[in-house]
């Protein structure tokens, strides 16, 4: 089996503060550098409903009420964070070699949550990351090329959109 190199991850969290917020949902897609999918992973992390009610308020969550409500509904079937981390580590063992590059849109933000909540997973990741947001900044501002991404705010949809976005940018690169 061909080993993957890129670990595309998207997290849905109760908010954006790694100190006070928690991971609710994770999706991961393992690809090679040609962006061919090798495998995928999804899990729901069980979070205190009280914390969710306290943190998932404000304009963002009002605009994305359908996503918020779906995250609340699936929470009862979630697993403890440490169990999800162990499953992710098994996923890495099965599909990756030594170098694992974290990939996604604004992936540095997700990495902050990974570092805090899943330190064993974090220790397996290469210090370099593939952040599609950097491509977005360059293509939109220097080349006037804009990718229109889905706006689902669910982990798997978002990570599939990030891979589609990088494929779009790759289409402008001459060999």
C-alpha positions in Angstrom: 0.0 0.0 0.0 1.2 3.5 -0.9 1.8 5.5 2.3 0.1 8.9 2.6 2.1 12.1 3.4 -0.6 14.7 3.9 -2.9 14.5 6.8 -5.8 16.7 6.0 -7.7 17.6 9.2 -10.6 19.8 10.0 -12.0 20.3 13.4 -15.3 21.7 14.5 -15.0 23.3 18.0 -17.2 25.1 20.4 -15.3 28.3 19.6 -11.8 29.5 18.6 -10.0 29.6 21.9 -7.9 26.5 22.6 -7.9 27.4 26.2 -11.7 27.6 26.8 -13.2 25.7 23.8 -13.2 22.0 23.0 -13.1 19.9 19.8 -16.5 18.6 18.9 -15.9 16.8 15.6 -12.9 15.7 13.6 -12.5 14.6 10.0 -9.2 13.5 8.4 -8.3 12.5 4.9 -5.0 10.9 4.1 -3.6 11.8 0.7 -0.4 11.6 -1.3 1.2 14.7 -2.7 -0.9 14.3 -5.9 -3.9 14.7 -3.6 -5.1 11.2 -4.2 -7.1 9.9 -1.3 -5.7 7.0 0.6 -8.1 6.8 3.5 -10.5 8.9 5.6 -11.5 9.1 9.3 -14.4 10.8 11.1 -15.3 11.0 14.8 -17.5 12.9 17.2 -15.9 14.0 20.5 -18.2 14.0 23.5 -18.3 17.5 25.1 -20.2 18.7 28.1 -23.6 20.0 26.9 -23.2 22.8 29.5 -20.0 24.0 27.9 -21.5 23.8 24.4 -24.5 25.9 25.5 -22.1 28.4 27.1 -19.6 28.7 24.3 -21.7 28.2 21.1 -23.4 31.6 21.1 -23.0 34.8 19.1 -23.2 35.9 15.5 -21.2 33.0 14.0 -23.4 30.4 15.6 -26.6 32.3 14.8 -25.6 32.4 11.1 -24.7 28.7 11.2 -27.6 27.5 13.3 -28.1 24.3 11.2 -24.4 23.3 11.8 -24.7 24.2 15.5 -27.9 22.1 15.9 -26.3 19.1 14.2 -23.3 19.3 16.4 -25.5 19.4 19.5 -27.6 16.5 18.2 -24.6 14.2 17.5 -22.8 15.0 20.8 -24.7 12.4 22.8 -23.1 9.7 20.5 -19.6 11.1 20.9 -16.6 9.4 22.4 -14.1 10.8 25.0 -11.3 12.9 23.5 -8.6 10.4 24.5 -10.5 7.6 22.7 -10.7 9.7 19.5 -7.0 10.5 19.8 -6.1 6.8 20.1 -8.2 6.1 17.0 -6.4 8.8 15.1 -3.1 7.4 16.2 -4.2 4.0 14.8 -5.2 5.7 11.6 -1.7 7.2 11.4 0.0 3.9 12.1 -2.0 2.2 9.3 -1.7 4.8 6.5 1.4 6.9 7.2 5.2 6.5 7.4 7.5 8.8 9.4 6.7 12.2 7.9 3.1 13.4 8.5 2.3 16.9 7.2 -0.8 18.5 8.8 -2.8 20.0 6.0 -5.9 22.2 5.7 -7.3 25.7 5.7 -6.0 27.9 8.5 -4.5 24.6 9.8 -2.5 26.5 12.4 -5.7 27.1 14.4 -6.6 23.4 14.4 -3.1 22.5 15.4 -3.4 24.7 18.5 -6.4 22.5 19.6 -4.5 19.3 18.6 -1.5 20.4 20.7 -3.7 21.1 23.7 -6.2 18.2 23.6 -4.3 15.5 21.7 -0.5 15.8 22.6 0.3 12.2 21.4 -1.1 13.0 18.0 0.7 16.4 18.0 4.0 14.7 18.7 3.7 12.6 15.5 3.2 15.6 13.2 6.0 17.2 11.3 6.7 20.8 12.3 5.9 21.9 8.7 2.3 22.2 7.6 0.5 22.7 4.3 -1.9 25.6 4.8 -4.2 26.2 1.9 -4.9 29.7 3.3 -1.4 30.8 2.2 -2.3 29.7 -1.4 -5.6 31.5 -1.1 -3.9 34.8 -0.1 -1.4 34.6 -3.0 -3.9 33.6 -5.7 -6.6 36.1 -4.7 -4.3 39.0 -4.2 -1.4 38.5 -6.7 -3.3 36.6 -9.5 -6.9 37.6 -9.0 -8.0 34.0 -8.9 -10.7 33.1 -6.4 -11.9 29.7 -5.3 -15.5 29.6 -4.1 -15.6 27.1 -1.2 -18.6 25.4 0.3 -19.8 26.9 3.5 -21.0 23.9 5.4 -19.0 24.3 8.7 -18.9 20.5 9.2 -15.5 18.8 9.4 -15.7 16.4 6.5 -17.3 18.8 4.1 -14.7 21.5 5.0 -11.7 19.2 4.5 -13.1 17.9 1.2 -13.4 21.6 0.2 -9.9 22.3 1.2 -8.5 19.5 -1.0 -10.7 20.8 -3.9 -9.4 24.3 -3.3 -5.7 23.1 -3.5 -6.5 21.2 -6.7 -7.9 24.4 -8.1 -4.7 26.3 -7.3 -2.5 23.4 -8.6 -4.4 23.8 -12.0 -2.5 27.1 -12.5 0.9 25.7 -12.0 2.8 24.8 -15.2 5.0 21.7 -15.2 
